[in-house]
Amino acid sequence: MKKFWEFKNKTDDEADLYLYIEIASWGGGYYAHSAKSFKQELDNLGDIKTLNVFVNSPGGDVFEGVAIYNMLKRHKAHVNVHVDGLAASIASVIAMAADTIYMPSNAMMMIHNAWMFTAGDSNDLREAADMLDKVNTSIRQSYLDKAGDAITEEDLTALMDKESWLTAQECYDYGLCDVVGEAKQIAACTNEELFAKYRNVPDTIAKTAQKPQKKRVLSTEERQKIAQNAKTELENLKSYLGGIINA
């Protein structure tokens, strides 16, 4: 399975990181290429002084994304994030780890509340909702840490509640990017099916999506695996939040 990142050394002091597809997956298939192996490749870059991160991603797995955000945030190098087309969902959170965020004038960033697959009775669903609220609080803080006084927590919460697709200028005004540059040609970063889960996808972004492959009928085994993945995701969420509470 293809990794969701690619590192490239430029010099002994500088390296590039490309995040050009979905971040991990929703519950399986990428375990061999997780935040753990991402960290190993990041460490292998050595004592670099500059890390350029190029983003064109619809988002993905919140746990992978938060882990990568924290790795980049504490890295000693000066981190430049370039939003080449779209930084949506958890990809926008990763962008907040930058010392400097650059966005072409036609690039966009999407922020929203976390969501997940889950299964169980009414008590399980209430527990999952409560935990998602805590995840939203954590994610919201990532934006606030970058924005400083440019946006209030109340206004940010409202933007996340309604799934907001922000232009580069809006991101600049809200403190979510530092430099707005000239427009660039936007390449496709995913297919239509991944955008279908979002409510307010702008036409300019939807038009860059690749056509999905023909759907196939899932086998019983595959359906059972999806149900198991939903259960695993809930357990991961519990573990993640436990780490936040105990930190």
C-alpha positions as a Markdown table, in Angstrom:
| # | Residue | x | y | z |
|---|---|---|---|---|
| 1 | Met | 0.0 | 0.0 | 0.0 |
| 2 | Lys | 1.3 | 3.4 | -1.0 |
| 3 | Lys | 2.6 | 5.6 | 1.8 |
| 4 | Phe | 0.7 | 8.9 | 2.4 |
| 5 | Trp | 4.0 | 10.9 | 2.6 |
| 6 | Glu | 7.3 | 11.3 | 0.7 |
| 7 | Phe | 10.5 | 12.7 | 2.0 |
| 8 | Lys | 13.2 | 14.2 | -0.3 |
| 9 | Asn | 16.6 | 15.4 | 0.9 |
| 10 | Lys | 17.7 | 18.6 | -0.9 |
| 11 | Thr | 20.9 | 19.3 | 1.0 |
| 12 | Asp | 22.4 | 18.3 | 4.3 |
| 13 | Asp | 20.5 | 21.2 | 5.9 |
| 14 | Glu | 17.2 | 21.1 | 4.0 |
| 15 | Ala | 14.6 | 18.5 | 3.1 |
| 16 | Asp | 11.1 | 18.4 | 1.5 |
| 17 | Leu | 8.0 | 16.5 | 2.6 |
| 18 | Tyr | 5.1 | 15.8 | 0.3 |
| 19 | Leu | 1.6 | 15.1 | 1.7 |
| 20 | Tyr | -0.4 | 14.7 | -1.5 |
| 21 | Ile | -3.0 | 12.1 | -0.8 |
| 22 | Glu | -5.3 | 11.0 | 2.0 |
| 23 | Ile | -3.7 | 10.8 | 5.4 |
| 24 | Ala | -3.6 | 7.1 | 6.2 |
| 25 | Ser | -7.0 | 5.4 | 6.1 |
| 26 | Trp | -10.2 | 5.0 | 8.0 |
| 27 | Gly | -9.4 | 1.9 | 10.0 |
| 28 | Gly | -7.0 | -0.3 | 8.1 |
| 29 | Gly | -4.6 | -0.9 | 5.3 |
| 30 | Tyr | -1.9 | 1.5 | 6.2 |
| 31 | Tyr | -0.5 | 0.0 | 9.4 |
| 32 | Ala | 2.8 | -0.8 | 7.8 |
| 33 | His | 3.1 | 2.9 | 6.9 |
| 34 | Ser | 2.0 | 4.6 | 10.0 |
| 35 | Ala | 3.1 | 7.6 | 12.1 |
| 36 | Lys | 5.8 | 5.3 | 13.6 |
| 37 | Ser | 7.5 | 4.7 | 10.3 |
| 38 | Phe | 7.0 | 8.4 | 9.4 |
| 39 | Lys | 9.0 | 9.3 | 12.5 |
| 40 | Gln | 11.8 | 7.0 | 11.5 |
| 41 | Glu | 12.1 | 8.6 | 8.1 |
| 42 | Leu | 11.9 | 12.1 | 9.7 |
| 43 | Asp | 14.7 | 11.2 | 12.1 |
| 44 | Asn | 16.8 | 9.8 | 9.2 |
| 45 | Leu | 16.9 | 13.2 | 7.7 |
| 46 | Gly | 19.4 | 14.1 | 10.3 |
| 47 | Asp | 20.0 | 17.6 | 11.8 |
| 48 | Ile | 18.4 | 19.6 | 9.1 |
| 49 | Lys | 17.7 | 23.3 | 9.6 |
| 50 | Thr | 14.7 | 23.7 | 7.1 |
| 51 | Leu | 11.8 | 21.3 | 6.4 |
| 52 | Asn | 9.5 | 22.3 | 3.5 |
| 53 | Val | 6.1 | 20.6 | 3.7 |
| 54 | Phe | 4.0 | 20.6 | 0.6 |
| 55 | Val | 0.3 | 19.8 | 1.2 |
| 56 | Asn | -2.5 | 18.8 | -1.2 |
| 57 | Ser | -4.7 | 16.5 | 0.8 |
| 58 | Pro | -8.4 | 15.9 | 1.6 |
| 59 | Gly | -7.5 | 14.8 | 5.2 |
| 60 | Gly | -7.9 | 11.4 | 6.7 |
| 61 | Asp | -7.1 | 9.6 | 10.0 |
| 62 | Val | -7.2 | 12.0 | 12.9 |
| 63 | Phe | -4.7 | 9.9 | 15.0 |
| 64 | Glu | -2.1 | 9.7 | 12.3 |
| 65 | Gly | -2.5 | 13.4 | 11.6 |
| 66 | Val | -2.3 | 14.5 | 15.2 |
| 67 | Ala | 0.9 | 12.4 | 15.7 |
| 68 | Ile | 2.5 | 14.0 | 12.6 |
| 69 | Tyr | 1.4 | 17.5 | 13.8 |
| 70 | Asn | 3.2 | 16.9 | 17.1 |
| 71 | Met | 6.3 | 15.5 | 15.4 |
| 72 | Leu | 6.6 | 18.5 | 13.1 |
| 73 | Lys | 5.7 | 21.0 | 15.9 |
| 74 | Arg | 8.6 | 19.8 | 18.2 |
| 75 | His | 11.2 | 19.4 | 15.3 |
| 76 | Lys | 14.2 | 21.7 | 15.6 |
| 77 | Ala | 14.1 | 22.7 | 11.9 |
| 78 | His | 12.2 | 25.7 | 10.7 |
| 79 | Val | 9.1 | 24.2 | 9.2 |
| 80 | Asn | 7.6 | 25.8 | 6.1 |
| 81 | Val | 4.2 | 24.5 | 5.0 |
| 82 | His | 3.1 | 25.2 | 1.4 |
| 83 | Val | -0.6 | 24.5 | 0.8 |
| 84 | Asp | -0.3 | 23.7 | -2.9 |
| 85 | Gly | -4.0 | 23.1 | -3.5 |
| 86 | Leu | -6.1 | 21.9 | -0.5 |
| 87 | Ala | -5.4 | 21.3 | 3.2 |
| 88 | Ala | -8.7 | 19.8 | 4.4 |
| 89 | Ser | -9.7 | 18.3 | 7.7 |
| 90 | Ile | -6.7 | 16.7 | 9.6 |
| 91 | Ala | -4.4 | 17.9 | 6.8 |
| 92 | Ser | -5.2 | 21.5 | 7.9 |
| 93 | Val | -4.2 | 20.6 | 11.5 |
| 94 | Ile | -0.9 | 19.2 | 10.2 |
| 95 | Ala | -0.3 | 22.6 | 8.5 |
| 96 | Met | -0.7 | 24.4 | 11.8 |
| 97 | Ala | 2.6 | 22.8 | 13.0 |
| 98 | Ala | 4.5 | 25.2 | 10.6 |
| 99 | Asp | 6.5 | 28.2 | 11.6 |
| 100 | Thr | 5.4 | 29.7 | 8.3 |
| 101 | Ile | 2.4 | 28.7 | 6.2 |
| 102 | Tyr | 2.3 | 29.8 | 2.5 |
| 103 | Met | -0.9 | 29.6 | 0.4 |
| 104 | Pro | -1.3 | 30.5 | -3.2 |
| 105 | Ser | -4.4 | 32.8 | -3.7 |
| 106 | Asn | -6.4 | 30.0 | -5.2 |
| 107 | Ala | -5.6 | 27.4 | -2.5 |
| 108 | Met | -8.1 | 26.4 | 0.2 |
| 109 | Met | -8.2 | 25.1 | 3.7 |
| 110 | Met | -11.2 | 23.2 | 5.2 |
| 111 | Ile | -11.8 | 23.0 | 8.9 |
| 112 | His | -14.6 | 21.0 | 10.6 |
| 113 | Asn | -15.4 | 18.9 | 13.6 |
| 114 | Ala | -13.9 | 15.4 | 13.9 |
| 115 | Trp | -16.1 | 12.5 | 13.0 |
| 116 | Met | -15.7 | 8.7 | 13.1 |
| 117 | Phe | -17.3 | 5.4 | 12.3 |
| 118 | Thr | -18.6 | 3.6 | 15.4 |
| 119 | Ala | -20.9 | 0.8 | 16.4 |
| 120 | Gly | -22.8 | -0.3 | 19.6 |
| 121 | Asp | -25.8 | 0.5 | 21.7 |
| 122 | Ser | -27.0 | 4.0 | 22.8 |
| 123 | Asn | -24.5 | 4.1 | 25.7 |
| 124 | Asp | -21.6 | 3.4 | 23.3 |
| 125 | Leu | -22.8 | 6.1 | 20.9 |
| 126 | Arg | -23.1 | 8.7 | 23.7 |
| 127 | Glu | -19.6 | 7.8 | 24.9 |
| 128 | Ala | -18.3 | 8.2 | 21.3 |
| 129 | Ala | -19.9 | 11.6 | 21.0 |
| 130 | Asp | -18.4 | 12.8 | 24.3 |
| 131 | Met | -15.0 | 11.6 | 23.2 |
| 132 | Leu | -15.3 | 13.4 | 19.8 |
| 133 | Asp | -16.1 | 16.6 | 21.7 |
| 134 | Lys | -12.8 | 16.2 | 23.5 |
| 135 | Val | -11.0 | 15.6 | 20.2 |
| 136 | Asn | -12.6 | 18.7 | 18.8 |
| 137 | Thr | -11.2 | 20.7 | 21.7 |
| 138 | Ser | -7.7 | 19.4 | 21.1 |
| 139 | Ile | -7.9 | 20.1 | 17.4 |
| 140 | Arg | -9.3 | 23.6 | 18.0 |
| 141 | Gln | -6.4 | 24.4 | 20.2 |
| 142 | Ser | -4.0 | 23.6 | 17.3 |
| 143 | Tyr | -5.7 | 26.3 | 15.2 |
| 144 | Leu | -5.8 | 28.8 | 18.1 |
| 145 | Asp | -2.1 | 28.3 | 18.9 |
| 146 | Lys | -1.3 | 29.3 | 15.3 |
| 147 | Ala | -3.8 | 32.1 | 15.0 |
| 148 | Gly | -3.0 | 33.9 | 18.2 |
| 149 | Asp | -5.4 | 36.9 | 18.6 |
| 150 | Ala | -6.6 | 36.8 | 15.0 |
| 151 | Ile | -9.6 | 34.7 | 15.8 |
| 152 | Thr | -11.6 | 34.0 | 19.0 |
| 153 | Glu | -12.4 | 30.5 | 20.1 |
| 154 | Glu | -16.1 | 31.3 | 19.7 |
| 155 | Asp | -15.7 | 32.3 | 16.1 |
| 156 | Leu | -13.4 | 29.3 | 15.4 |
| 157 | Thr | -15.9 | 26.9 | 16.9 |
| 158 | Ala | -18.6 | 28.3 | 14.7 |
| 159 | Leu | -16.4 | 27.8 | 11.6 |
| 160 | Met | -15.7 | 24.2 | 12.6 |
| 161 | Asp | -19.4 | 23.5 | 13.3 |
| 162 | Lys | -20.5 | 24.4 | 9.8 |
| 163 | Glu | -17.6 | 22.8 | 7.9 |
| 164 | Ser | -15.9 | 25.9 | 6.5 |
| 165 | Trp | -13.9 | 26.0 | 3.2 |
| 166 | Leu | -11.6 | 28.9 | 3.6 |
| 167 | Thr | -9.8 | 30.8 | 0.9 |
| 168 | Ala | -6.2 | 31.7 | 1.3 |
| 169 | Gln | -7.2 | 35.3 | 2.1 |
| 170 | Glu | -9.6 | 34.2 | 4.7 |
| 171 | Cys | -7.0 | 31.9 | 6.2 |
| 172 | Tyr | -4.6 | 34.9 | 6.4 |
| 173 | Asp | -7.3 | 37.1 | 8.0 |
| 174 | Tyr | -8.0 | 34.4 | 10.6 |
| 175 | Gly | -4.3 | 33.9 | 11.3 |
| 176 | Leu | -4.2 | 30.4 | 9.8 |
| 177 | Cys | -1.6 | 31.2 | 7.2 |
| 178 | Asp | 1.2 | 33.7 | 7.0 |
| 179 | Val | 1.8 | 34.5 | 3.3 |
| 180 | Val | -0.7 | 34.6 | 0.4 |
| 181 | Gly | 1.1 | 34.2 | -2.9 |
| 182 | Glu | 0.2 | 34.0 | -6.6 |
| 183 | Ala | -2.3 | 31.5 | -7.9 |
| 184 | Lys | -1.1 | 28.1 | -9.0 |
| 185 | Gln | -2.5 | 25.3 | -11.1 |
| 186 | Ile | -4.2 | 22.9 | -8.7 |
| 187 | Ala | -3.6 | 19.2 | -9.3 |
| 188 | Ala | -6.0 | 16.4 | -8.2 |
| 189 | Cys | -5.3 | 15.1 | -4.8 |
| 190 | Thr | -8.0 | 12.4 | -4.4 |
| 191 | Asn | -11.1 | 11.0 | -6.1 |
| 192 | Glu | -14.8 | 12.1 | -5.9 |
| 193 | Glu | -15.8 | 9.4 | -3.4 |
| 194 | Leu | -13.5 | 10.9 | -0.7 |
| 195 | Phe | -15.0 | 14.4 | -1.1 |
| 196 | Ala | -18.6 | 12.9 | -0.9 |
| 197 | Lys | -18.3 | 12.7 | 2.9 |
| 198 | Tyr | -18.0 | 16.5 | 3.1 |
| 199 | Arg | -21.1 | 18.8 | 2.9 |
| 200 | Asn | -19.9 | 22.0 | 1.3 |
| 201 | Val | -17.2 | 21.2 | -1.2 |
| 202 | Pro | -16.7 | 24.2 | -3.5 |
| 203 | Asp | -17.0 | 23.6 | -7.2 |
| 204 | Thr | -13.4 | 24.7 | -7.8 |
| 205 | Ile | -12.2 | 21.9 | -5.5 |
| 206 | Ala | -14.7 | 19.3 | -6.7 |
| 207 | Lys | -13.6 | 19.8 | -10.3 |
| 208 | Thr | -10.0 | 18.7 | -9.4 |
| 209 | Ala | -11.2 | 15.4 | -8.1 |
| 210 | Gln | -10.3 | 12.3 | -10.0 |
| 211 | Lys | -13.1 | 10.0 | -11.2 |
| 212 | Pro | -13.6 | 7.1 | -8.8 |
| 213 | Gln | -13.1 | 3.5 | -10.0 |
| 214 | Lys | -16.1 | 1.4 | -10.6 |
| 215 | Lys | -17.7 | 0.3 | -7.3 |
| 216 | Arg | -17.7 | -3.4 | -6.4 |
| 217 | Val | -19.9 | -5.4 | -4.0 |
| 218 | Leu | -18.2 | -6.0 | -0.7 |
| 219 | Ser | -17.9 | -9.6 | 0.5 |
| 220 | Thr | -19.2 | -10.7 | 3.9 |
| 221 | Glu | -15.6 | -10.9 | 5.1 |
| 222 | Glu | -15.0 | -7.3 | 4.0 |
| 223 | Arg | -18.1 | -6.1 | 5.8 |
| 224 | Gln | -17.1 | -7.9 | 8.9 |
| 225 | Lys | -13.7 | -6.2 | 8.7 |
| 226 | Ile | -15.3 | -2.8 | 8.4 |
| 227 | Ala | -17.3 | -3.4 | 11.6 |
| 228 | Gln | -14.2 | -4.6 | 13.4 |
| 229 | Asn | -12.3 | -1.5 | 12.2 |
| 230 | Ala | -15.1 | 0.7 | 13.6 |
| 231 | Lys | -14.7 | -1.0 | 17.0 |
| 232 | Thr | -10.9 | -0.6 | 16.8 |
| 233 | Glu | -11.3 | 3.1 | 16.0 |
| 234 | Leu | -13.4 | 3.6 | 19.1 |
| 235 | Glu | -10.7 | 1.9 | 21.2 |
| 236 | Asn | -8.0 | 4.1 | 19.5 |
| 237 | Leu | -10.0 | 7.2 | 20.4 |
| 238 | Lys | -10.3 | 6.1 | 24.0 |
| 239 | Ser | -6.5 | 5.5 | 24.2 |
| 240 | Tyr | -5.8 | 8.8 | 22.5 |
| 241 | Leu | -8.0 | 10.8 | 24.8 |
| 242 | Gly | -6.5 | 9.0 | 27.8 |
| 243 | Gly | -3.1 | 10.3 | 26.8 |
| 244 | Ile | -4.5 | 13.8 | 26.6 |
| 245 | Ile | -6.1 | 13.6 | 30.0 |
| 246 | Asn | -3.1 | 12.1 | 31.7 |
| 247 | Ala | -0.6 | 14.5 | 30.1 |
